[in-house]
Amino acid sequence: MIRAKKGEVSAQSQAMPSQMSEGWIGVVGDFFNDRNASPKEAQKRLYDILMQR
């Protein structure tokens, strides 16, 4: 899909299934809203979401 649009995706929901997108948004939101959130843990959680395919 990205190749068909010359590398352009206007929303992450176009690039991944909705459940995966919701998980991604949740992890990013948790990271920015929690001062104690570790970048390493957020990275692991994002990786885990992407590997669920």
C-alpha positions, 0 to 999 in steps of 0.5 A, spaced: 500 500 500 505 504 501 508 503 495 502 504 491 501 511 494 509 513 493 511 512 500 505 516 503 501 514 509 496 519 511 494 515 518 498 510 522 491 506 521 492 505 514 499 502 515 496 497 520 490 493 522 486 497 527 487 493 533 495 494 532 494 501 531 490 502 538 495 498 541 501 503 538 497 509 540 496 506 547 503 505 548 505 512 546 500 515 550 503 511 556 510 513 555 508 520 554 504 521 560 508 517 565 514 520 567 517 514 570 516 510 563 522 507 560 524 508 553 527 501 553 520 498 556 516 502 551 520 500 545 519 493 547 512 494 548 511 497 541 516 491 538 511 486 541 505 489 538 508 489 531 510 482 532 503 480 533 501 480 526 
